[in-house]
Amino acid sequence: MKNLSFAVITAVFFLFSIVGCGNRPYMTINGEVITVSEFNELLNKNMPPEEEMFPGMEEQVKTFTENQLIRETVIDQLKNEYNIQLTKEECDQIYNYYVLSARRYPTLEIAEELFPYLENGQNKDDILKMTQYVLLQGKIIEAMYADSYQQPTEEQLQNWYNERKETAFSVPKSYYVSQLYIEKPVEEEVTEEVVEGEIVEENADGTEEPVGVVEGVEETVEEVVKETAAEKLYKELEAELPDITSEKAFMKTAAKYMKDNPYFNKKDYKANRGFIYITDTTKDIDDLLKDVPAGGVSSIYDYQDYNAYIVFYVYAMIPEHTIELDQIQSFAKLDAGAQVNESLFRRFFEEKINGADVIYNEADRLAAEEEIILEEEEIDLPAEDAPVVNDGIDDSVMETETDNAEAADQPAAEAASSETTAE
């Protein structure tokens, strides 16, 4: 009991130490303090899952996070200085642009269900905040340089929209689905072939002369589907389809066949959802799903390119549609304005973002990068009282085949926003 009390006191002391460190300044921006906790909170949001990381990426994300804090802090300061206000309609329109353009998501409703899984854990509020900073930035530039800022004309707005309509705002028919797929058993078959090659010698004059023949063995490795085993899996799955009358039953069946698949999430059904756009390369999927009602299950699709059998659970079919200009008006006005006033946007970034007075607290900046390890004395506890470690929900998302259209050219307003800040 004595050891346990000491460990508790140590843990409490450590907790207060961490809280204290978290409130220490990481950096100041034009005199405004950003704490270690604030930096780490945003850094954690920006950091991709471990399986998506590559060497050097952590440092890149750290630099990106610092630049993001500089930009957002400066924009907040200037918003107050110039008394900039955003209307709900403006915010909705720029949010619509981010979510719906370039076939990012088929609908707002589907997007908001999938944000936690496809946007690195972000939710609707995070996306709204991000898009509003882009809009605030444009309005600040308009206010700062009011004497020289040129508003885009109606013709320029319409031209901006027409240039992007086909690639960014025309949305093909799509299906919102979960999928169950079974990889067919495959074995490698090695064939050997005796091949002959000439032996040559080089003459004094540099020419070559054949002097004999050598034999060798050339191996060819080919993946071959084991048809008998594949047919057995097909029949097993086919026999179970009539019993799948709900999402729960579908997921139970999927768990049986995909128990070793790292993309399948047994704890959170929504993590297994995705959407498929119907294009020239996915017409077979449309033929498979077009008569399946919402809440229904498809027949088995023999996906030969991937040596797999696939079954879809359909949540909805979304018809082909077009995102109209009035749905994204605030972003269109901002981006067309950034094109017309390119020199003002560059001036803003040079003077206000790159020119911000940024001071780093180097000691805490380095401390924030180091992993803090607490070494505790071993505590002898009865097995039944041992603490249980909750690993949480595996939020990896099963990859659903999509055929996204090539995105439109990067908008001028977003391109300006992505400029890095000199340290």
N, C-alpha and C positions, 0 to 999 in steps of 0.2 A: 504494500500500500504506500510505503514511503517513496519507492521509486516512481510509482504512478503519479503521486502528487508533484514530484519534482518535474516530471515530463510535462504535466499540465501547466505548471508555472513557466517552464521554458517555452512552451508553445504560445502562451499568452504574451510573454515578453517579445517573442519573435513576431507575433501578429502586430503588436504596437510598433515594432521597429519598421515593419513593412509599410504600415499605414503612414508612419512618419516619413519614410523615404518617398512614398507615393505623392505626398504633398509638397515635396521639394521641387524647385523649378528645374525643368528640363531645358527650357529656352524662353527668352522674352522676345516679343514681336512688337515693335514700336512701343515698348514699355509695358505691354500686356504679358503676364506670366502664363506660360503653359507648363503644367506640372508633369512629373514623371507618370503619374496615374493617367492623366488625360492622353499623353502620348501613347502609353502602352495599350490603352483601351482602343484607340484608333488603329494602332499597329496590328493588334489581334484581329480586328475586323478585316483589315486589308490582307493579312497573311493567308495564302492559299492552303488547302489541306496538305499534309506532309507528303502524300503520295504524288502531288503535282509539283513539288519543289525540285529545282535543279541547282547545281553548285553556283553560288554567288547570288541566288535569287533573294535570300533573306536580306542582304545588304541593299539590293535594289528596292525592295519593298520598304525598308527603313527610310531610304532617301525619298521615295515617293511620299511616304507618310509625313515626313518633315515638310516637304514642299506643299502638300495638301493643307497642313495646319497653317503655314504661312499665308497661303492664298485665302483660305476661309476666314482667318482672323482679320486680315486686311480688309476683306470684303465686308465683314461685320462692322468693323470700325468706320468704313466709308458709308455704309448703309445708314448708320446713325448720324454721321456728319451731314449727309445730304437728305436725310429724312425720306429714304426710299421705302415705299409700301408696295406690296404685291397683292393683287386680287386673287380670289380663289379660282376664277376662270383662267387667269394667266398660268397659275400653278398647275391646274389640271391639264392644260394644253401642252405644256412642256413635259409633264409627266407622261402624257399620251405618246408624245414623240419618242421618248426614251424607251418606253415599253413596247410599242407597237411597230415602229418603223423598221425597215429592212428585215421584216419577218422574225423579229426577235421573239415575240410571243403572238399567238393567234388572237387572244382576247385579254382584256384587263383582268377578268376573273381568273382565268387559267394562270396568268402571270403571278397574281398575288398568292395563289395556292403554292406555286413552285418557287417563289423567291427564296425561301429558306434553304432550298436544296441546290438551286442553280445560280444563286447570287452570293455565294460564299457566306451563307448564314444571314444575309441582310433581309430586312422585312420592308413592307411598304413605306413606313416612316423614314427608313434609311434612304430609300430611293427618292422619295419626295424631297428630303433635305438636300441630297446631292444635286438634283435637277434644279432646285430653287437657287442654289448658289450660281449656277450658270446664268439663270435669268437675272438675278441681282447684279451680277457683274456687268451685263449688258446695259441695265438701267443706270448703273453708276457711271459708266462711260458716257452714256447719253447726257447725264446731268453735269458731269465734270466739264465736258467739252461742248456745252449747249450751243455756243456761238458758231461752231464749225461742224457739228454733227448733222449729217444728212439722213432724213428718214427715207426708207425705201418706198418707192411708188407702188401703187396697186399693180401696175404692169410688171415691175421687178419682182414682186411677191408671187404673182402668177407664173412668171417665167421660172423662178426658183422652184416652185412646186412641180411644174410640168417637166423640168429637167430630171427630177427625182421620182416621178410618179411610178414608172414601170419597175424600177429596182427597189425603191424604198417603201412605196405606199400601196402597191398592188399585192394583195395577200391571197395566195391560192387556197383552194379547199384543203382542209386539214382534219385530222382525227386526234382526239384527246384520249389516250389509252394507257393501259399497263400491258406488259407483255411477259409471257412465259416462253422460254425457249430451251430446247434440249439439244445439246451438241451431239451429233451422230458419232458413234464410236469410230475412230480412225486409227489405222495402223500403218506404219511405214514399211513399204516393201522395197527391198534392195535387189536390183538386178545387176548382174555382172556381164560384161561383154569383152571378149578378147579383141584387142586392137593392135595393129601393127604400125611401126614407125621406122623411118629410114635412119640409118647411121651414116653420117657424112663426115668427110675429112676435108680440111681446107688445103688447097694446093699452094705451092710457092707463089703463084701469080695471083692469089687471092680468090680464085674460083673454088667452088665446092664440088665434091665428087661423092656419089653414094658408094658405100663400101659394104653395106650389109643391111639386115633387117632385124629389128628387135620387137618382141611381143610384150604386151602389157595388158593389165585388166582395168577396165573403166567401170566404175560403179555409178549407178543411177538410183537415186532415192525418190520414191513417189508415195504420197499419202493416198491410201485406199480406204474408202468407207466400207466397213464390215456390214454388208447388206442384211445379213440375217439378224444381227443384233439391232440394227437400225429399224428394221421392220417390226421387231418385237416391241421396241420403245414406242413406235408409232401406234401400234394396236393398243398398247396399255393406255396411252394418253387419249386416244380416240374413244375408248370405252368409258373414260371418266368425264368426258365433256358434257353429257346430258345431265350430270349431277351438279354442274357449276351454274348456280342460279343467282349468285350474289358475289359482290367483291370479296367478301370474307372467304367464300368457298374457292374462289379463283386463287386468292393468295395462299390458301392452305395447300392447294394443288401445286402452285408455283414453288412453295417452300419444299415440297417433296422432291421435285425434279431439279431445283436450283439451290439445294442446301449448301453446296460448296462454291457457289458463285459469289464473288466478293461484292458485286453490284446489287445483289438482292437484299432488301432490308425486311427482316421478319417482324420488326417491332413497329414500324411506321409505314403504313400502306402508301401514303402520299409520296414517300421517297422513291417509290417505284414507278411513278407516273411520268409520262412524257407526251410529246405530240409529233405527228408525222405530217409534213406537207406533201400534197399530191402533185408531183411534177412528172416530166417524161420518164424519169428513172424509177418512179414509185407507182406507176399505173397498176401493177399487179396487186399492190396493197389496196388500192381503191376498189378493184374488182372483188377482193376478198371481204372488204368491210362495208361496202355501200348499202347492203341490205341488212346489216346487223343493227338492231335498235340500241339506244342508250341503255346500259345495264346488261347488254348481251355479250355473248362470247363468239368469236369467229371459229370457223373450222381450222384445221391445221394447215399451215402454209409451209411448204417444203422449200426452205431458203437455201438453194443449192450453192450459191456463191459462198455461203458461210458454213456449209455442211451442218445445218441445224433445222429443227422443226420449231415453228413459232405459232403461238396462239395469242390472240389479242382480246383483252377485256375492254370494251368501248364505253367511255363515259359520255362522249358527245362527238357529233360531227359538226364542224364549223364551215359554212359555205364560203365560197370565194367572195371576197369583198374588197373594197377600196377605202383607204383612210383618206378622208376629205381634208381639204385645206383648213376649214374652220375648226377641225378637231385638234390641229397642231399650230394654230395661228401665232401664238406668242413665240414659239421657237422659230417659225418661218420668218417672222419680223426681226427677231434677234439675229439669226444667221445671215439673212439677206442684208441686214444693217451692218454686220461685221464685214461683209464683202465690200459694201459701198464705202465704209469707213475704216478700211484695213489699217491705215496709218495711225488712226486714233487708238485702235485696239493694241497695236504694237507699242505705242507711246505709253499707254496705261500700264502694260506689263513691265516696261523698262523703268518707269518712274515709281510705280506703286507696289508691284509685286517683287521684281528683282531688286528694286531700290529700297525695300523695307529694311528697317533697322533691326536686324536679327542678331541676338547675342545668345550663344549656347553656354549652359553651365556644364563645362566639359567633364567635371567629376561625376555629376549625376547622369550625364549623357553616356559615359562609359559604364557606369554602374547599372544602367537600365539594360545594357546589352548582356550583362553577365548573368548566368544562371545561379541563383542563390540556393545553396544546399544546406538544409538543416540536419545536423547530426544529433540524433537523440539517443539517450541511453536505452538499451533494450529493456522492454517491459514484459515481465512474465505474466501473461493473462491466460485464464482458462480458455480452451479452444472455442467454447460456445460464446464467449464474450469477445472474440476476435473481431476487429472492425471489418465490415464488408466494403469492398471497393466497388463503386458503381462506375462503370466505364461509359455510361450514357448511351445515347442512341447512335448507332452507326448511320451517318447521314450521307453516305455515298449514294449516288444515284445511278440506277441501271441505265446504260446508254441506249437511247431509242434512236433508230436510224432516222435522220432528217436530211433534207436536201435544201439547205438554206440558200437563198439567192445571194449573189454577190452584192455586198453592201454598197450603198452609194458613196461617192467621194466623201471624205471626212468633212463634216460641216466646219465652216470657218470659225464659228464661235467655240466649238469643241477643240479645234486645232490650237486656237489661241490659249485655251484653258490648260492644254497639256504641256505648255512650255515649262521647262524646269527652272527652278529658282536657284541662282548662284548662291553658294554658301558664303 
